[in-house]
Amino acid sequence: ECEVDNGNCPYNSVCSHDAKTFATICSCKVGTTNTGSKHKLVCTDSCEVKNGECDANAMCSHDAATNAVKCTCKTGYANTGSNGHVTCTLTAGRCVANV
């Protein structure tokens, strides 16, 4: 069934089959997030959903090769995270507004 019209799976999704029941399974492609329900998949660009789960001071984009979400700290912030998690911290020496 997947060979015909992507198994009726929605845009930005991939079709596969359950190994035991052979039922059609639709799942969102890498870089997209299901904003629908378990039974009514809607695959939306992950960067449009909660900034792709990136830090509030990061920009969300996609890796050119894999389309995976990529978080990059905004200007004036440095990545202080570890284990692949991006945490953006204000860099020292930045001007502060007069209060």
N, CA, C and O of each residue as an XYZ file, in Angstrom:
396
protein
N       0.798     -1.193      0.000
C       0.000      0.000      0.000
C       0.846      1.264      0.000
O       0.411      2.279     -0.545
N       2.037      1.243      0.591
C       2.865      2.443      0.674
C       3.323      2.919     -0.701
O       3.602      4.103     -0.889
N       3.401      2.005     -1.655
C       3.871      2.367     -2.989
C       2.852      3.217     -3.739
O       3.217      3.937     -4.668
N       1.598      3.147     -3.357
C       0.544      3.902     -4.028
C       0.152      5.090     -3.155
O      -0.368      4.916     -2.053
N       0.403      6.295     -3.656
C       0.016      7.532     -2.974
C       0.494      7.569     -1.520
O      -0.222      8.038     -0.635
N       1.717      7.067     -1.282
C       2.319      7.059      0.056
C       1.390      6.428      1.101
O       1.382      6.844      2.259
N       0.614      5.428      0.690
C      -0.283      4.728      1.611
C      -1.361      5.615      2.208
O      -1.887      5.333      3.284
N      -1.685      6.695      1.495
C      -2.639      7.708      1.981
C      -2.153      8.427      3.232
O      -2.951      9.009      3.967
N      -0.856      8.388      3.473
C      -0.287      9.146      4.584
C      -0.210     10.615      4.172
O      -0.078     10.913      2.985
N      -0.292     11.541      5.140
C      -0.309     12.966      4.801
C       1.044     13.493      4.328
O       2.062     12.806      4.413
N       1.029     14.718      3.831
C       2.227     15.432      3.385
C       3.267     15.448      4.510
O       2.908     15.554      5.682
N       4.535     15.344      4.164
C       5.670     15.351      5.091
C       5.712     14.131      6.007
O       6.287     14.187      7.094
N       5.103     13.029      5.568
C       5.156     11.812      6.374
C       5.686     10.659      5.536
O       5.748     10.734      4.309
N       6.065      9.596      6.226
C       6.522      8.384      5.554
C       5.581      7.244      5.902
O       5.011      7.198      6.992
N       5.432      6.341      4.973
C       4.547      5.194      5.129
C       5.390      3.949      5.393
O       6.423      3.740      4.756
N       4.938      3.131      6.335
C       5.569      1.835      6.591
C       4.460      0.861      6.982
O       3.287      1.224      7.056
N       4.861     -0.380      7.229
C       3.875     -1.395      7.608
C       4.269     -2.046      8.925
O       5.450     -2.273      9.186
N       3.286     -2.340      9.742
C       3.507     -3.062     10.981
C       4.019     -4.457     10.627
O       3.447     -5.128      9.768
N       5.091     -4.896     11.282
C       5.718     -6.182     10.962
C       4.794     -7.372     11.200
O       4.911     -8.384     10.508
N       3.890     -7.275     12.150
C       3.001     -8.399     12.464
C       1.670     -8.319     11.731
O       1.210     -9.307     11.159
N       1.054     -7.145     11.749
C      -0.297     -7.023     11.180
C      -0.298     -6.501      9.750
O      -1.313     -6.574      9.057
N       0.839     -5.974      9.308
C       0.983     -5.356      7.988
C       0.099     -4.117      7.816
O      -0.096     -3.641      6.697
N      -0.432     -3.600      8.922
C      -1.238     -2.376      8.863
C      -0.345     -1.211      8.447
O       0.845     -1.192      8.762
N      -0.912     -0.253      7.749
C      -0.175      0.931      7.327
C       0.099      1.823      8.534
O      -0.793      2.093      9.339
N       1.344      2.276      8.646
C       1.748      3.186      9.717
C       2.298      4.448      9.066
O       3.194      4.377      8.225
N       1.767      5.591      9.449
C       2.255      6.880      8.955
C       3.031      7.553     10.081
O       2.550      7.611     11.213
N       4.219      8.058      9.785
C       4.980      8.810     10.772
C       5.604     10.027     10.117
O       5.955     10.007      8.937
N       5.736     11.081     10.899
C       6.285     12.332     10.376
C       7.751     12.157     10.002
O       8.500     11.446     10.672
N       8.145     12.819      8.919
C       9.540     12.796      8.481
C      10.411     13.531      9.492
O       9.914     14.318     10.298
N      11.718     13.265      9.441
C      12.688     13.967     10.274
C      12.548     15.464     10.006
O      12.431     15.890      8.857
N      12.560     16.251     11.074
C      12.444     17.705     10.940
C      11.014     18.203     10.981
O      10.764     19.405     10.897
N      10.061     17.261     11.114
C       8.662     17.656     11.253
C       8.093     17.050     12.533
O       8.615     16.063     13.052
N       7.022     17.650     13.031
C       6.392     17.246     14.282
C       4.908     17.044     14.044
O       4.285     17.806     13.304
N       4.341     16.028     14.664
C       2.902     15.800     14.547
C       2.157     16.825     15.397
O       2.260     16.817     16.623
N       1.409     17.702     14.739
C       0.598     18.686     15.459
C      -0.875     18.290     15.424
O      -1.742     19.047     15.860
N      -1.143     17.113     14.908
C      -2.507     16.585     14.888
C      -2.698     15.650     16.064
O      -2.328     15.975     17.192
N      -3.273     14.493     15.799
C      -3.484     13.494     16.850
C      -2.831     12.184     16.420
O      -2.279     12.085     15.324
N      -2.898     11.195     17.279
C      -2.302      9.891     16.967
C      -2.942      9.284     15.725
O      -2.265      8.630     14.931
N      -4.233      9.497     15.558
C      -4.954      8.893     14.441
C      -5.163      9.845     13.267
O      -5.620      9.417     12.207
N      -4.839     11.123     13.433
C      -4.980     12.113     12.352
C      -3.698     12.928     12.312
O      -3.623     14.033     12.850
N      -2.687     12.355     11.658
C      -1.365     12.949     11.591
C      -1.372     14.246     10.795
O      -1.938     14.308      9.704
N      -0.740     15.287     11.345
C      -0.494     16.541     10.636
C       0.975     16.857     10.893
O       1.346     17.207     12.013
N       1.814     16.738      9.865
C       3.257     16.904     10.035
C       3.661     18.335      9.688
O       3.599     18.746      8.529
N       4.075     19.084     10.705
C       4.411     20.497     10.587
C       5.911     20.665     10.794
O       6.517     19.938     11.581
N       6.513     21.626     10.086
C       7.927     21.948     10.259
C       8.204     22.132     11.755
O       7.564     22.958     12.405
N       9.147     21.373     12.296
C       9.432     21.417     13.734
C       9.841     22.802     14.216
O       9.570     23.155     15.364
N      10.486     23.593     13.363
C      10.897     24.940     13.764
C       9.694     25.850     13.990
O       9.811     26.869     14.672
N       8.558     25.499     13.434
C       7.343     26.291     13.632
C       6.584     25.869     14.889
O       5.601     26.507     15.267
N       7.035     24.804     15.529
C       6.390     24.293     16.739
C       7.356     24.475     17.911
O       8.339     23.743     18.020
N       7.090     25.423     18.765
C       7.924     25.695     19.943
C       9.393     25.867     19.572
O      10.281     25.382     20.274
N       9.644     26.571     18.450
C      11.016     26.849     18.005
C      11.842     25.568     17.905
O      13.048     25.589     18.155
N      11.210     24.466     17.544
C      11.920     23.199     17.385
C      12.488     22.649     18.673
O      13.400     21.823     18.649
N      11.956     23.101     19.807
C      12.454     22.740     21.142
C      13.848     23.309     21.386
O      14.556     22.854     22.284
N      14.249     24.311     20.582
C      15.537     24.977     20.793
C      15.424     25.920     21.985
O      14.323     26.293     22.389
N      16.563     26.301     22.540
C      16.646     27.284     23.607
C      15.955     28.573     23.156
O      15.925     28.876     21.963
N      15.406     29.325     24.097
C      14.708     30.575     23.768
C      15.629     31.576     23.076
O      15.159     32.434     22.330
N      16.937     31.474     23.316
C      17.901     32.385     22.703
C      18.641     31.737     21.538
O      19.777     32.096     21.229
N      17.980     30.778     20.900
C      18.564     30.090     19.743
C      17.626     30.196     18.553
O      16.423     30.410     18.700
N      18.207     30.040     17.376
C      17.428     30.005     16.142
C      17.336     28.555     15.690
O      18.304     27.800     15.782
N      16.179     28.183     15.209
C      15.940     26.828     14.726
C      16.104     26.801     13.211
O      15.595     27.671     12.503
N      16.817     25.796     12.727
C      16.949     25.574     11.282
C      17.037     24.064     11.078
O      16.868     23.289     12.020
N      17.301     23.660      9.848
C      17.394     22.229      9.557
C      18.744     21.898      8.939
O      19.267     22.664      8.130
N      19.304     20.764      9.319
C      20.541     20.271      8.726
C      20.289     20.007      7.247
O      19.302     19.366      6.886
N      21.171     20.495      6.400
C      20.983     20.377      4.951
C      20.949     18.924      4.479
O      20.234     18.604      3.529
N      21.703     18.050      5.122
C      21.779     16.660      4.673
C      20.662     15.785      5.237
O      20.113     14.943      4.526
N      20.323     15.982      6.518
C      19.377     15.074      7.173
C      18.007     15.685      7.443
O      17.049     14.960      7.711
N      17.907     17.005      7.376
C      16.697     17.768      7.700
C      16.387     17.758      9.196
O      15.331     18.235      9.610
N      17.300     17.219     10.011
C      17.100     17.224     11.462
C      17.141     18.659     11.975
O      17.787     19.520     11.377
N      16.454     18.911     13.078
C      16.450     20.243     13.683
C      17.856     20.591     14.151
O      18.562     19.762     14.725
N      18.243     21.831     13.894
C      19.562     22.333     14.269
C      19.346     23.637     15.032
O      18.713     24.555     14.511
N      19.858     23.730     16.247
C      19.714     24.930     17.070
C      21.036     25.695     17.079
O      22.092     25.116     17.333
N      20.972     26.996     16.803
C      22.156     27.843     16.774
C      21.900     29.065     17.644
O      20.892     29.751     17.479
N      22.816     29.335     18.573
C      22.642     30.481     19.466
C      22.634     31.785     18.681
O      23.367     31.951     17.706
N      21.786     32.706     19.131
C      21.699     34.025     18.512
C      22.970     34.806     18.813
O      23.714     34.462     19.731
N      23.217     35.860     18.035
C      24.371     36.728     18.248
C      24.347     37.254     19.682
O      23.305     37.682     20.179
N      25.510     37.216     20.341
C      25.609     37.672     21.724
C      25.434     36.559     22.738
O      25.551     36.781     23.944
N      25.154     35.359     22.247
C      24.964     34.207     23.129
C      25.925     33.099     22.723
O      26.257     32.955     21.546
N      26.370     32.316     23.704
C      27.279     31.203     23.435
C      26.631     29.904     23.902
O      25.866     29.885     24.866
N      26.951     28.828     23.205
C      26.425     27.517     23.576
C      27.210     26.977     24.765
O      28.406     26.706     24.658
N      26.535     26.824     25.891
C      27.172     26.275     27.090
C      26.593     24.903     27.431
O      26.828     24.373     28.518
N      25.846     24.342     26.505
C      25.241     23.031     26.720
C      26.239     21.909     26.521
O      27.391     22.144     26.157
N      25.789     20.692     26.763
C      26.643     19.522     26.574
C      25.816     18.373     26.022
O      24.586     18.431     26.003
N      26.491     17.343     25.580
C      25.850     16.138     25.035
C      24.884     16.455     23.905
O      23.823     15.840     23.797
N      25.250     17.414     23.064
C      24.426     17.754     21.912
C      23.258     18.670     22.215
O      22.541     19.072     21.300
N      23.049     19.012     23.494
C      21.959     19.919     23.864
C      22.475     21.353     23.828
O      23.462     21.673     24.490
N      21.818     22.213     23.063
C      22.238     23.606     22.933
C      21.574     24.436     24.026
O      20.348     24.514     24.107
N      22.406     25.057     24.869
C      21.948     25.991     25.895
C      22.658     27.307     25.630
O      23.886     27.365     25.677
N      21.911     28.354     25.355
C      22.499     29.637     24.968
C      22.568     30.574     26.166
O      21.552     30.898     26.782
N      23.792     31.004     26.486
C      24.048     31.873     27.625
C      24.614     33.188     27.119
O      25.452     33.209     26.218
N      24.147     34.291     27.710
C      24.623     35.617     27.344
C      26.130     35.667     27.517
O      26.651     35.271     28.560
N      26.836     36.152     26.496
C      28.296     36.200     26.574
C      28.731     37.386     27.418
O      28.039     38.402     27.475
N      29.881     37.257     28.076
C      30.415     38.322     28.928
C      30.824     39.516     28.076
O      31.175     39.366     26.906
N      30.775     40.688     28.667
C      31.225     41.886     27.976
C      30.171     42.529     27.100
O      30.455     43.500     26.400
N      28.981     42.010     27.129
C      27.922     42.599     26.315
C      27.388     43.844     27.015
O      27.225     43.853     28.236
N      27.120     44.875     26.256
C      26.594     46.120     26.813
C      25.233     45.879     27.445
O      24.426     45.098     26.942
N      24.997     46.556     28.546
C      23.718     46.452     29.228
C      23.039     47.813     29.144
O      23.693     48.842     29.310
N      21.752     47.828     28.891
C      21.012     49.087     28.774
C      21.030     49.843     30.097
O      20.995     49.238     31.169
N      21.084     51.164     30.012
C      21.030     51.989     31.222
C      19.665     51.859     31.868
O      18.634     51.910     31.197
N      19.676     51.690     33.172
C      18.412     51.550     33.891
C      18.234     52.725     34.820
O      17.229     52.808     35.526
